C-alpha cells in the first residue's frame, strides 16, 4: 500500500497506509502503553491506556483503533495524556488486590510496570474492594478474578488464535467476569496460552503458581522436547538439591518459530524431569536383578563386552537403536560410533515419517521444503492426512492463523473430520487408507474417483478441489505418515505442476527429522546418502562398513537366531514401540540409556541414566527441517548426557576419542570435569570465541565439535552457525538421494495433545489432565461448527 | 397506559394522534395515516433526503445530529443489504416519550421506518423496543401484522413494486443498548457492547451492511415532514432546530407528563406554566434538562430556550427531552447517588474508566450520603468524574461523569454539609447505613 505522511511527537515519518497508529508509534520507537491491544488479535479499545492527542480532534483518541491518515499530527505524551493514563491505572488498582508480594506475576506484571511508569502510587479510594474467590478451571488453569483487569486477551487468544472459544465474558459493568465455557471448568486444549498472554496474575498455571518469584529463576531459551514442531520454550530454572528444578515453561521470548504459541506439552510437560521414577545411578544386572553400580563399573563392563564382541565376531554382531528425542549431535555421534568404533551399519530408530522416500522424491530440489515460518506466510496450503491440531499443534496454529490473518486458502484432505476443516476453503472427506488414491487423482488419474467419493464428498467436490489446487501458486503441501514410499514421488510431481510449491513431511517426535537427517538408518549415512555412496564420510572417517545393516525387526530376528550378541539402545523404548518379544534378546548383552525403567529395561543388562533434551546442549531439527538450538537448563545429579556416555564407551573400548569427536584444545583432564563444557554459558561463550577466531571446542564432550563436522559433511546443513547460536532457527535442506524403504517400518506415534510417547507417561501435568478428562467426558470440539 | 396531559402552548404534531385510538389501523388511516409513505414513494431517494435535511430535524435520541445529513452518508451502492433501524431502547432516566409513541401511534413509527428505507433504497427495517417495554411490543407486533395484511409492508408495498419488510425486536434490559452500535450487537444476538468507530453505521452497520439508525421520535416525525413540507416544519423552531419536541416533565411539578412544544420553548415557562409550577408550594432547586446524563441547571439558570444550541451555551444539553425538576426538599447528594447507582448498574463493563469509575463513584457517594464521608471524598468524586469524561469507549461514561461534575460544582456546599459525621440534613428519619455490596 502507498505510504502516508504522519508526524509523531514532532518527528515526520512515513508509514504504509492502513497501519494502526499504535504500530506506527512502535515502529518509530515510541512506546504507547496498552493492555488490551495485542498484535494479531481483534481490536478492543477497552483499556484506554493508549490515548493520544491527534491534532484537530477534540477528545484524546485510542492509538490502537486509529488508522493513520495523511498529514496526521500526533502527540503521544503530554501532561493531559499522562494524566489520562495515570487515572486508568488508578482505576484498575482500585479493585485490584495489591497482593503483588505473593502474586505469580509480581515482577513480570504489566500493571506493575504501568504503575511504575505513571506514578499512580496514591490510593484514592477508601471503600472496600470487590472480591471473588479464586477458581480452578482445569488441572492447569486457575483464575483469580479480583486481579483481572478485563483486557480480553485470554478470550481472543483462545477463540481467535486457538479456535477453541473456551472463554467468554459474563455479567456486565463492574461485575463483568471472564468465564469458562462449561459452567465452572474449561473444556479445551489446555494450551495455557491464556496464562501466558495475561498481563497480570489473574490466570495462573497449576504447575507454577506460588512456587517461586520470577527473579529467582534463570530463564533458558531452548527447544521443546515433545512433538516434531520444535517450539521455542523458555524454561524457568531454579537450583535444587538434586541439581536443577525446572519450575516453569513458557513463551515469554516470542521470537521463536512459534511466535506466541505453546501447547500444553511445551508449557507444562517438562515435569518428567523430576519424576520420582527417574533413574539417577547406573544399574547392572547381577543375578537377574538390576543393581545400582558406579559409572566407572558400568563403563568398564560395557567397554570390555563391546570390545570383546567386536574382536570376536565383528561389529555385525552388535545392533544399535537410536532415538528421535536425542540431539542431532548425539545422533550423528551414535551412528558414527556404530560405523567407526563398532564397525557396523546395524543402526536404526523408531521411524515416524518416511523421510528417505521424501528425499528421494525431492531428488535434489533444494528449495522445495517449507519451513515453519513459510507455513505461516503461504498464500495456500494443502494438508493431506494427519491431524495437526492433535499431533502438530504449532503447525495447526500456523495454518489457522495464516488463514485468519492473511486470508490464506486451506485445503484439507482427511479420512477424519479433523478440526482444521473449520478453517478450510475446501475439505475432502475421503475413506480411510485412500490417501494414495487421492494423490493419484490429483495427478490426473480419474479412475480412482469411485474409491474416493462418499456421501460427504461427491465427485464434483473432488474434481473442483483438484482444479482449485492447480490454480494455486506457492502452495505449501503438508502430509502425514499416510503417504509413504513411491506415493511421495507422485505427490511431489503433482506439486511441481504448481509454481513455487513447497513440502512438509511430518514426523512425530522432537527430533524425528534430525534422527533421519543424521543417518540413523542401516543403509543411509547422514544426509540421506546410501552407505554405498559415502565417499566423503569414508575419507573423513578412514573407512566404514559397506554392507547395509539390520533394521529393528531384523535385529530382533538376528537376536533370536543367536547372531546378535549385543544391543545398544540410546533413548528409545523399542520393546514397547515394536511389541518385541522380551525373550528375543535373552542371550544378547543389552545396554540402554534412558531416564526411566521403561519396558526395554526388562531386557537390559546395563541401564545408564541419561539426560534429556532440557539438560543438554546441541541442536534439534523439527519436522519442517528447521535447525534450532538446545540450551542446557542444568544438570540432574547422577545422570549424564547421551553424548558423553557414547564418548566414554568408545574410550573404554580403547578407541582414540579424537577420531570420534574432532575436538581441539581440550585436555584429557577435562573429561567429566568441565561442568561448563555443555552448559548454556559455553555455547554463548563460543559465539564470542568464534567471533574472535579462537578455538571453540573445549573437550570431547562438547557437541559443538560434532556440529562442526555435521555442518562440514552433511548435505543441507551448511547454515550460519552464528545465526543459530544467536537463537534463530535455520532452515536446512534435503540434498541426499534418499532411498525407498519397506513402508511398514514406519510406525506413527499417534500421540494427541495430551500424550507424548513414553515421555508423556512420566509427566504429572499430562496425567492430571488425562485423569481429569476421564472423570468428565470431554466434547473434543468445544465450539459450534 | 399513561395518563395524557395537555397545555394550550403545545404544538401537537408527533403527539397529534395520542389518545385518538390510532393503534387501530383504520383509525390511523382516517387520521392521515400512511399518506406520507405513499407520497414518499413518488419522490425519489435524493429528494427525500433533501426534504428531511431542510426540515432541520435533529436526532431526538439526545445527540441532536441532523437526520437528513445522517441519511445522506449511506452509500448508494452496497454489496450488502442496507438496513433501517428504529432505536426504541428508550432508557434515559427522566425520558418517557417513545413509550407514548409506541403506545398511541405505532404506525407512525412504521411509516417513518419505511420512508427512511425509501430514502436509502433499503428493503428491511427493524424496530428495536426496550426490554422493559414488553407490553408495547404487543402493540407494535399487532401494528406490523395489520400493515402487512393491508399490503403496506412486504412485497410490492402499496402496489408500487417496492418491497419492504419490518421486524420488531425486544431488548433484554440494558441502557447501554440505547447506544446505536451496541443496539446492533444486541440485535445480532451478541452482548450489548458498543463497536469501535469508524466505520460508522451508515457505512458498516447491522450485519455489516450500511444502516440508518434513528430514535423512534425522530422517525415518527418524518411522515409529518413529508406531508407538511420541510419549510413548515423548520419554521416551528429556531434556526437549525427544526420542529417540535416531546418534553417529558417529571419530578416535583404540579402537572407532570409529556408535552409537545416547539423547539426553543423557554424552560422556566415550561416548568411554571406548562407543568403548573413546583408542587406543594415549594421552591425550585435544580433542573435536569435532558435526561439524567445532562448537567443540571440551578434555579437561577432556568431562564433558557430549550433547543440544542441554547442549552449547549448554558453548559448543559437538550439530550432526550427528559426534564426532571427538583424542589428544595431534594438532597443533591442523594440525587447524585441515585443517578450514579443507575449508571453503575447499566455500565456494560467494556472499558476501564466507565466500569471502574461508576463503581467507585457509587461506592463513595453511598458512603458519603450515609454520613461517613471524609473531606477528600468531594475532590475525589470530582477528580474521578473528570478523569472519566471524554476517555471512555462510548458516551455512557460521559453520561455518568457530566452530571456528577455539575452536582459537585454547583452544590458543593451541600456536599460539605454531609461531612464530619453529620447526618443528611434532608433525611428526617435518619439515613440507613449502606454497606458496600458487590453488584
Interface residues (C-beta under 8 A of the other chain):
Chain A: X43 X44 X45 X46 X47 X48 X51 X58 X59 X60 X65 X83 X84 X87 X88 X90 X91 X92 X94 X95 X124 X125 X126 X127 X128 X130 X131 X132 X149 X150 X169 X171 X172 X173 X174 X175 X176
Chain B: X174 X176 X191 X196 X344 X345 X346 X347 X348 X349 X350 X351 X352 X353 X355 X356 X357 X358 X359 X360 X363 X364 X367 X374 X380 X383 X384 X387 X390 X391 X392 X393 X436 X438 X439
